[in-house]
């Protein structure tokens, strides 16, 4: 990342915030912590951020409502949701609500750094003016059975969340009898 990245981390667990700071120490990131959604919104009124990392389950203003508020303020601000107990519905809801990505705790440091780099780069690209006629990326959907909570399945749930909010045709492939209906 060419310039210092300002991250807002919304998590009531101070230890988790500190771990994120350690994981991102090499990435030239400046972290600001908020323990609640209300505190995060107050900070965002006075400061600008390149990325928000937000716990899904928050008291008061929850993670999904927080995504909506951040998107209303700045539609290009990426929000990465994290939670300790992920499920297919949680991941799909977060992505449908506008989360850039969804990570399960404990968060893999390499995965977090990769997601932060990609999200900030995407946000910076979206903030630049574009010319009409420039090619757009089209999603490449891939699917499997909707059973499981592994990191791989979370990727599938995220893809479903992204696709469900768009008017695209999806081809589901697989062997006979695997439940593609």
TANOR-V992365 format. One record per backbone hydrogen bond with DSSP energy under -1.0 kcal/mol. CO is the residue of the C=O (numbers start at 1). NH is the residue of the N-H. E is the energy in kcal/mol with one decimal. If there is no record, write none. Layout:
# TANOR-V992365
co: (CO;CO)
nh: (NH;NH)
e: (E;E)
This chain:
# TANOR-V992365
co: (5;6;6;7;8;9;10;13;14;15;16;17;18;19;20;22;24;28;30;32;34;36;37;38;39;40;41;43;51;52;53;54;56;62;63;64;65;66;67;68;69;70;74;78;79;80;81;82;83;87;88;89;90;91;92;93;94;95;101;103;108;109;110;111;112;113;114;115;116;117;118;119;120;121;122;123;131;150;151;152;153;154;155;156;157;158;159;160;163;166;175)
nh: (30;50;51;32;53;34;55;17;18;19;20;21;22;23;24;25;27;5;7;9;11;40;41;42;43;44;45;47;8;80;10;82;63;66;67;68;69;70;71;72;73;74;77;52;100;54;103;56;105;91;92;93;94;95;96;97;99;98;81;83;112;113;114;115;116;117;118;119;120;121;122;123;124;125;126;127;134;154;155;156;157;158;159;160;161;162;163;164;166;168;178)
e: (-3.3;-3.0;-1.3;-2.6;-2.8;-2.5;-2.8;-1.8;-2.3;-2.2;-2.5;-2.1;-2.2;-2.7;-1.9;-1.0;-1.5;-2.1;-2.8;-2.9;-2.1;-2.1;-2.4;-1.9;-2.4;-2.4;-1.2;-1.8;-2.4;-3.3;-3.2;-2.3;-1.8;-2.1;-2.0;-1.8;-2.1;-2.6;-2.8;-2.0;-1.8;-3.1;-1.9;-2.3;-2.7;-2.9;-3.1;-2.6;-3.0;-2.3;-2.3;-3.0;-2.3;-2.3;-2.8;-2.0;-2.6;-1.1;-2.4;-1.4;-2.6;-2.5;-2.3;-2.7;-2.7;-2.5;-2.7;-2.9;-2.5;-2.3;-2.7;-2.5;-2.5;-2.2;-2.5;-1.4;-1.4;-2.2;-1.7;-1.4;-2.7;-2.5;-2.1;-2.4;-2.3;-2.3;-2.6;-2.7;-2.1;-1.6;-1.3)
